Amino acid sequence: MIPFNAPAVVGNESEYMQSAMSSGKLCGDGDFTRRCQQWLEHRFGCPKVLLTPSCTASLEMAAILLDLKSGDEVIMPSFTFVSTANAFVLRGATVVFVDVRQDTLNLDENKIEAAITSRTKAIVAVHYAGVSCDMDAIMALADKYGLKVVEDAAQAVMSTWKGKPLGSIGHIGCFSFHETKNYTAGGEGGATLINDRLLIERAEIIREKGTNRSQFFRGQVDKYTWRDLGSSYLMSDLQAAYLWAQLEIADRINQQRLRLWLRYYHALTPLVERGRLVLPVQPEGCQHNAHMFAIRLRDAEERSALIDWLKDAEILAVFHYIPLHTSPAGQRFGRFHGEDEVTTRESERLLRLPLFYNLSDNNQQTVINSLLSFFY
Ligand SMILES: *Cc1c(COP(=O)(O)O)cnc(C)c1O
């Protein structure tokens, strides 16, 4: 069976995890955590990066940092993972879904302004497939209405918008190091990027169970106390050790993924010319990270037929999000502003192909051959 995904394994993970084990300190904020955070800050030009247990936890931190109250509204796409919405609903906020663009399935920047009310506090920019939202338009709207921007960059580590790393543009950015993402911290993991310096001190407190323990460890205060709301949003150093092995060769992983992505792209281009499918696009200004190769079929029926066809060839290809506004909790905690012209239609015909660091050329060729034989 060719799986849809396999967690990246690059070689040094066991050695680094062994070294973390011998250090006598496995909890959060150990040596590997520091190395990863410094690397991420330097690489993405962000003043403060904090490793977390997941992108879900990072989004929750962001929602606490924004001081949301019951009745506040947060704008986001409906075509996203549940955590994007849950993090804000947990604070009592109402989620306002806005339709996505046909080409990228990201928030349609031209439909956001109409959804802004006096209760709107934030916009969550989800960079689907590691392809950037129009961050110029979104930041300009935030500026005009005094809103905060949270980037859900779970899929977008190493992607850029007009040369700027995704996750580093909004007030807060959230990364995922889940095993389905480009880089993993041994299965689960995340990072919060604090780009607005005014939020740094509180972010550290929220992550340390609401205490100023980080300041205590830096010798800035002589005892630490309970200061604010908080939770435990630290990643174990054992996981950071796993992640460090991957960040060390982040460019090599990125290039390998881009190579696989381009190979699909070239092999399937003839099908586009025959009008049989739609391939992913990158609007001007976007440099993606090959997080995903998603094709779009004629409709849901053709997609099911292709999934079955590939399964018979022992290949796993999978569809993606059921739009949140159509789900029971989405209806309870949110509302869709405007017409759903693109979200549902496109989500029903999207199919993701196997794409992961350790996918062999042979296996990818098998996937390509099987796809071509379905269409010809
Ligand atoms: C994967 C993903 C998340 C959640 O990441 P975890 O690290 O599993 O919590 C959130 N948002 C998006 C867009 C994702 O793709």
The ligand as an SDF file (V2000), in Angstrom:
LIG
                    3D

 15 15  0  0  0  0  0  0  0  0999 V2000
   -2.9430   20.6250   11.0620 C   0  0  0  0  0  0  0  0  0  0  0  0
   -3.6660   21.8880   11.1930 C   0  0  0  0  0  0  0  0  0  0  0  0
   -4.0010   22.4150   12.4440 C   0  0  0  0  0  0  0  0  0  0  0  0
   -3.7890   21.6680   13.7380 C   0  0  0  0  0  0  0  0  0  0  0  0
   -2.4650   21.3290   13.9680 O   0  0  0  0  0  0  0  0  0  0  0  0
   -2.1100   20.3900   15.2360 P   0  0  0  0  0  0  0  0  0  0  0  0
   -0.6230   20.6080   15.3750 O   0  0  0  0  0  0  0  0  0  0  0  0
   -2.4710   19.0030   14.8440 O   0  0  0  0  0  0  0  0  0  0  0  0
   -2.8640   20.8790   16.3990 O   0  0  0  0  0  0  0  0  0  0  0  0
   -4.6200   23.6410   12.4960 C   0  0  0  0  0  0  0  0  0  0  0  0
   -4.9090   24.3250   11.3760 N   0  0  0  0  0  0  0  0  0  0  0  0
   -4.6160   23.8530   10.1600 C   0  0  0  0  0  0  0  0  0  0  0  0
   -4.9400   24.6760    8.9440 C   0  0  0  0  0  0  0  0  0  0  0  0
   -3.9900   22.6090   10.0190 C   0  0  0  0  0  0  0  0  0  0  0  0
   -3.7120   22.1360    8.8080 O   0  0  0  0  0  0  0  0  0  0  0  0
  1  2  1  0
  2  3  1  0
  2 14  2  0
  3  4  1  0
  3 10  2  0
  4  5  1  0
  5  6  1  0
  6  7  2  0
  6  8  1  0
  6  9  1  0
 10 11  1  0
 11 12  2  0
 12 13  1  0
 12 14  1  0
 14 15  1  0
M  END
$$$$
